[in-house]
Amino acid sequence: MQREEFLALSELTLSCAGVRLDPKVGFNLENRLRPVAIRYDLPSLSALLEAANAEPDGALAGDVIGAVLPADTQFFRDKAVFERVEGILTAEFQSPRPRSLRILSAGCGPGQEAYSLALIAERVAAAHDGEAPEIVAVDINAKALERARQGLFSHYEVQKGLPVRTLLKHFDQDGEQWRISARLRVSIDFRRLNLLDDLSELGEFDVILCRNVVRDMDTDARDDVLERLAMLGRDEAHVILGQGERPSEFSDALVAERDQLWIYRTPKIAETALVRG
């Protein structure tokens, strides 16, 4: 990758994703970007990056970001996280006045995390004769979202974290791939959205997952995203980050849950109003 191309790419990733690229990874990035240029019928990497920077909010820019910073995801990744989510949902269903629950998967990639949540939500709701929580999943990468909506996964992908019984019950074989049931596909609202943009259109949530998304962001961008997500949380919503991800010491948007290193709560509304009022 030429120096000018790398600088143009760095400008895009910093403005759109809050990530400063390491010059040492230039060669690998070139290999990732060439398929994007071909898909958009652009003659060179320079043309690709010029077009992406000209419209940083467009689908092309999102696909470039997705190629450079691919989502790191699999079904039921980090089993303890999904056990915790199941416990949160179960407790709400068992409460004297259960409410309609909403879950957000932020930076969902091709959909494994969102579908893992849907499988848990459906199981918990059925056990309590209730309505399954609404699930919204967002990502900046239009190509990843297209895959997510199709619910189509390779044999390798379904082998990573997905129990065989779950695979056979909720997936149908489609050639050499596996497609999740239509019932679960329509249960998730997949949307293209940049986490650095205004997120208020999404509404409020009880559980927010943003795992392995902010770890490579610079401090300001990371705190910006986490504060935007915290504003989406209902009173004391759960916000679950990836291992090693945490707000900076200067951010008070999230409160760490006791003995849970990467699970946070949004502050109580009354307390937040008192502190900031």
C-alpha positions in Angstrom: 0.0 0.0 0.0 1.4 3.4 -1.0 1.9 6.0 1.7 -0.8 8.3 0.3 -3.3 5.4 0.3 -2.4 4.5 3.9 -2.9 8.1 5.0 -6.3 8.3 3.2 -7.4 5.0 4.9 -6.1 6.2 8.3 -8.2 9.4 7.9 -11.3 7.3 7.2 -10.9 4.8 10.1 -10.2 7.6 12.5 -13.2 9.8 11.5 -15.6 6.9 11.0 -14.5 4.3 13.6 -12.2 6.2 16.0 -9.3 3.9 15.2 -5.7 4.9 14.5 -4.1 2.4 12.2 -0.7 1.0 12.7 1.5 1.6 9.5 3.0 -1.9 9.9 -0.3 -3.6 8.8 -0.5 -1.8 5.5 0.2 -4.9 3.3 -2.5 -7.0 5.0 -5.0 -4.1 4.6 -4.3 -3.9 0.9 -5.3 -7.6 0.5 -8.5 -7.0 2.4 -9.5 -3.9 0.4 -9.0 -5.2 -3.1 -12.2 -7.3 -3.1 -14.2 -4.2 -2.0 -12.7 -2.2 -4.9 -13.7 -5.0 -7.3 -17.2 -5.2 -5.8 -17.8 -1.5 -6.3 -16.1 -1.6 -9.8 -13.4 0.9 -8.8 -10.1 0.6 -10.7 -7.6 1.0 -7.8 -7.2 1.4 -4.0 -6.7 5.1 -4.5 -10.0 5.4 -6.3 -11.7 3.3 -3.6 -10.4 5.4 -0.7 -11.1 8.7 -2.5 -14.7 7.6 -3.0 -15.0 6.4 0.6 -13.6 9.6 2.1 -15.9 11.7 -0.2 -18.9 10.1 1.5 -17.9 8.9 5.0 -21.5 8.2 6.0 -22.1 6.0 2.9 -22.3 2.3 2.5 -18.9 2.2 0.6 -17.1 3.8 3.6 -18.8 1.3 5.9 -17.7 -1.6 3.8 -14.1 -0.3 3.8 -14.2 0.0 7.6 -15.7 -3.5 7.8 -12.9 -5.0 5.6 -10.1 -3.2 7.6 -11.7 -3.8 11.0 -13.7 -7.0 10.6 -16.1 -8.1 13.4 -14.6 -10.7 15.7 -17.6 -12.8 16.5 -19.0 -16.3 16.9 -22.1 -18.1 18.3 -22.2 -17.9 22.1 -18.7 -16.5 22.4 -17.7 -16.3 26.0 -20.3 -18.6 27.5 -20.4 -16.8 30.8 -21.7 -13.6 29.1 -24.7 -15.4 27.7 -25.4 -17.2 30.9 -25.4 -13.8 32.6 -27.8 -12.4 29.9 -30.1 -15.4 30.5 -30.1 -14.7 34.2 -31.0 -11.0 33.6 -33.9 -12.0 31.4 -35.1 -14.7 33.7 -35.1 -12.3 36.7 -37.1 -9.8 34.8 -39.7 -12.4 33.7 -40.0 -13.6 37.3 -40.5 -10.0 38.7 -43.9 -9.0 40.0 -44.3 -6.5 37.2 -42.3 -7.7 34.2 -41.9 -5.2 31.4 -41.3 -5.6 27.7 -37.6 -6.0 27.3 -35.3 -4.7 24.6 -31.7 -5.9 23.8 -29.1 -4.2 21.6 -26.2 -5.9 19.9 -23.8 -3.0 18.9 -21.3 -3.9 16.3 -23.1 -7.1 15.4 -21.1 -8.1 12.3 -22.6 -11.0 10.3 -25.0 -11.8 13.2 -23.8 -14.6 15.4 -24.1 -12.6 18.6 -27.5 -11.3 17.7 -28.8 -14.8 16.8 -27.3 -16.2 20.0 -29.3 -13.6 21.9 -32.4 -14.5 20.0 -32.1 -18.1 20.9 -31.7 -17.3 24.6 -34.6 -14.8 24.5 -36.9 -17.2 22.8 -36.1 -20.0 25.3 -36.5 -17.8 28.4 -39.8 -16.3 27.1 -41.2 -19.7 26.4 -40.3 -21.0 29.8 -42.3 -18.2 31.4 -45.1 -18.0 28.9 -44.1 -14.5 28.0 -43.2 -12.4 25.0 -39.7 -12.6 23.7 -37.6 -9.4 24.1 -37.1 -7.2 21.1 -33.6 -7.4 19.7 -32.0 -4.6 17.6 -28.6 -5.2 16.0 -26.5 -2.5 14.4 -23.2 -2.3 12.4 -21.5 0.1 10.1 -20.8 -2.6 7.5 -23.6 -3.0 4.9 -22.1 -6.3 3.6 -22.0 -7.9 7.1 -25.6 -6.8 7.7 -26.7 -8.4 4.4 -25.2 -11.6 5.6 -26.8 -11.2 9.0 -30.3 -10.7 7.5 -29.8 -13.8 5.4 -28.9 -15.8 8.4 -26.6 -18.0 6.4 -23.4 -19.5 7.9 -20.7 -21.8 6.8 -20.1 -25.2 8.4 -17.0 -23.8 10.1 -19.0 -20.9 11.6 -21.8 -23.0 13.1 -19.2 -25.3 14.6 -17.7 -22.5 16.6 -19.8 -22.2 19.8 -23.1 -23.6 18.5 -24.3 -26.8 20.2 -25.3 -29.6 17.8 -28.8 -29.9 19.2 -29.3 -26.2 18.7 -28.0 -26.4 15.1 -30.4 -29.2 14.2 -33.4 -27.6 15.9 -33.1 -24.1 14.6 -31.1 -24.3 11.3 -31.7 -25.9 7.9 -28.9 -27.1 5.7 -28.7 -25.0 2.5 -26.2 -26.6 0.2 -22.9 -26.6 2.1 -24.1 -23.9 4.5 -26.6 -23.6 7.3 -29.5 -21.1 7.4 -31.2 -20.1 10.7 -35.0 -20.4 10.8 -37.1 -17.7 9.3 -38.8 -17.2 12.7 -35.5 -16.1 14.3 -34.4 -14.1 11.3 -37.5 -11.8 11.4 -37.2 -11.5 15.2 -34.1 -9.2 14.9 -34.1 -5.7 13.6 -30.8 -5.3 11.7 -29.9 -1.7 11.0 -26.9 0.1 9.5 -25.6 2.6 11.9 -22.3 4.1 13.0 -21.8 4.1 16.8 -20.1 7.5 16.6 -23.4 9.0 15.2 -26.6 9.9 16.9 -28.1 6.7 18.4 -31.3 8.2 19.8 -33.4 6.7 17.0 -32.8 3.3 18.5 -34.8 4.0 21.6 -34.0 2.6 25.1 -32.7 -0.8 26.1 -32.4 -3.1 29.1 -29.4 -5.0 27.9 -26.7 -3.6 25.6 -23.8 -5.7 24.3 -20.9 -3.9 22.7 -18.1 -6.5 22.7 -14.7 -6.3 21.0 -15.8 -3.1 19.3 -14.2 -0.3 21.3 -10.9 -2.0 22.2 -8.9 -0.4 19.3 -10.5 3.0 19.5 -8.6 6.0 20.8 -9.6 7.1 24.3 -11.9 10.0 23.2 -13.8 7.9 20.6 -14.2 5.0 23.1 -15.6 7.2 25.8 -17.9 8.9 23.2 -19.3 5.6 22.1 -19.8 4.3 25.6 -21.5 7.5 26.7 -23.8 7.3 23.7 -24.7 3.7 24.5 -25.2 4.5 28.2 -27.8 7.2 27.2 -29.8 4.4 25.5 -30.0 2.4 28.7 -33.1 2.3 30.8 -32.7 2.8 34.5 -29.7 0.6 35.6 -29.5 -1.2 32.3 -26.8 -3.8 31.8 -24.0 -2.8 29.4 -21.6 -5.7 28.5 -18.2 -5.0 26.9 -15.5 -7.4 25.6 -12.8 -8.7 27.8 -10.3 -5.9 28.7 -12.6 -3.2 27.4 -13.6 -0.5 29.9 -14.4 3.2 30.0 -11.5 5.6 30.7 -11.0 6.8 34.3 -12.5 10.2 33.2 -15.8 8.7 32.2 -18.8 8.3 34.6 -21.2 7.0 32.0 -21.1 3.5 33.3 -20.8 1.9 36.7 -18.9 -1.4 37.0 -21.0 -4.3 38.4 -19.4 -5.8 41.4 -17.1 -8.8 40.7 -17.9 -8.5 37.0 -14.9 -7.0 35.2 -16.6 -6.3 31.8 -20.3 -5.9 32.9 -21.5 -2.4 33.7 -24.7 -0.7 34.7 -26.1 2.7 33.6 -26.5 4.9 36.7 -29.9 5.2 38.3 -31.8 8.0 36.6 -32.4 9.9 39.8 -28.7 9.8 40.8 -27.7 10.9 37.3 -30.0 13.8 37.4 -28.7 14.8 40.9 -25.0 14.6 39.9 -25.4 16.4 36.5 -28.2 18.8 37.5 
